[in-house]
Amino acid sequence: MKLHEYWLGLHPLDWEFCFMPVQSYKNFITEQYHKNPAFYNISADSIEKVLAHIDAILSAAMEDWNKTTNHAALRCPPLIFPLPKGQESNVADFAVILKMDNDGDTVVYSPIPLPHLENR
């Protein structure tokens, strides 16, 4: 999976309280799905596909993280946020945030380009 990688370096993202850990987000959207499966199947396809997509993004991000940082420890669990795809579909994609424990360096991995994070 091709992910865009953004190192926030000098300006690390130190307000992780406003993002959800990946597992918490997956639990939340699963709960939402079970409240109205017919609606979510129309708008987002099956919950299994959405969860598998999140897992694939996280797996690709962690693989790159481990290669790039030599398996550096994380300060907090991987975080996630949704990204609307816009006109091309009615579904969202997801970006993952990883923070290095020793200095707080922050990396955002996204399947969609985030030009406002380039050259940080």
C-alpha positions in Angstrom: 0.0 0.0 0.0 1.3 3.4 -1.0 1.3 5.9 1.9 2.4 9.5 2.0 4.8 10.1 4.9 5.0 13.4 6.7 7.6 13.9 9.5 6.6 16.9 11.5 10.1 17.1 13.1 10.6 20.6 14.5 6.9 21.1 15.2 5.8 17.7 16.7 2.2 17.2 17.2 2.0 17.2 21.0 -1.8 17.4 21.4 -2.6 13.7 20.8 -5.5 13.9 23.2 -7.8 15.0 20.3 -7.1 11.9 18.2 -8.2 8.3 19.0 -6.0 5.3 19.3 -6.6 3.0 16.4 -8.2 0.2 18.4 -10.5 2.7 20.2 -11.6 4.1 16.8 -12.2 0.6 15.4 -14.3 -0.3 18.5 -16.3 3.0 18.1 -17.1 2.6 14.4 -18.1 -1.1 15.0 -20.5 0.1 17.7 -21.9 2.7 15.3 -22.3 0.1 12.6 -24.3 -2.3 14.8 -26.8 0.5 15.6 -27.8 0.7 11.9 -26.1 -1.9 9.7 -28.3 -1.3 6.7 -27.3 2.4 6.6 -23.6 1.8 7.1 -23.6 -1.0 4.5 -24.9 1.5 2.0 -22.6 4.4 3.0 -19.4 2.6 3.9 -19.7 -1.0 2.7 -19.3 -3.8 5.2 -17.7 -3.1 8.6 -15.3 -5.9 7.9 -13.9 -4.2 4.8 -13.5 -0.9 6.7 -11.7 -2.5 9.6 -9.5 -4.5 7.2 -8.6 -1.2 5.4 -7.7 0.4 8.6 -5.5 -2.6 9.5 -3.8 -2.4 6.1 -2.9 1.2 6.6 -1.7 0.7 10.1 0.4 -2.3 9.0 2.0 -0.4 6.2 2.7 2.6 8.5 4.3 0.3 11.1 6.4 -1.5 8.5 7.8 1.8 7.3 8.2 3.1 10.9 10.2 0.0 11.9 12.4 0.3 8.8 13.0 4.0 9.1 13.4 4.2 12.9 15.0 0.8 13.6 11.9 -0.2 15.6 11.9 2.9 17.8 9.5 2.8 20.7 6.2 4.7 20.4 5.2 7.3 23.0 1.5 6.4 22.7 -0.5 3.8 20.8 -0.9 4.6 17.0 -3.5 7.3 16.5 -6.0 7.6 13.7 -8.2 10.2 12.0 -10.6 10.0 9.1 -10.1 11.8 5.8 -13.1 12.3 3.5 -12.4 11.3 -0.1 -14.7 14.0 -1.5 -16.5 13.8 -4.8 -15.0 10.4 -5.9 -17.0 8.5 -3.3 -19.1 8.8 -0.2 -16.6 7.0 2.0 -13.6 8.1 4.1 -10.0 7.0 4.1 -7.8 7.1 7.2 -4.5 8.5 8.3 -2.3 7.1 11.1 -0.1 9.2 13.5 2.9 7.7 15.2 5.0 9.4 17.8 8.5 8.6 18.8 8.9 8.0 22.5 12.4 9.5 23.0 11.8 12.9 21.4 8.2 13.2 20.4 8.9 13.3 16.7 5.6 12.8 14.9 4.9 11.0 11.6 1.6 11.1 9.8 1.0 8.3 7.3 -1.8 8.9 4.8 -3.0 7.2 1.6 -4.2 10.7 0.5 -1.7 13.5 -0.1 -1.8 16.1 2.6 0.1 19.0 1.0 -0.3 21.3 4.0 2.1 18.9 5.9 4.8 18.9 3.2 8.2 20.5 4.0 7.6 20.7 7.7 
